[in-house]
Amino acid sequence: MAAIQIYVSRKNFDQQKAERFFKERRVTVQLMDLKKHRLGERELRLFVRAVGIENLIDREDKRVKEHPACYYDRESLLIPAVLEDPWLLRSPIVRCGSKVTVGYQPDVWEAWLKQP
């Protein structure tokens, strides 16, 4: 199994639950704080291919609603905006190789862990 990475843009309850899920199963995770470690374009495009750009943007967050990118609908506009301001992303983004989830999705993670 590939290493598990949890990308977070801000602390929230789902992020804490995701960390606890893997910790309870004794799975080592790499926590990636997007304030300190900028996303690369290749990495962001992997997320977009896996879950879609619409699922990555946190359009419910008050701060995100004030950003013009919240109202963009084209990937060509959203990707540069997210690279500049990673706090636009929903959190947590959990990655295992090329598989990606957004938010708390224990059923999907359990399936990842069962794969050889």
Secondary structure as UniProt FT lines:
FT   STRAND          4..8
FT   HELIX           13..24
FT   TURN            25..26
FT   STRAND          29..33
FT   TURN            34..36
FT   HELIX           41..51
FT   HELIX           53..56
FT   TURN            59..60
FT   HELIX           62..65
FT   HELIX           68..71
FT   HELIX           75..84
FT   HELIX           86..88
FT   STRAND          93..96
FT   TURN            97..98
FT   STRAND          99..102
FT   HELIX           106..114
//
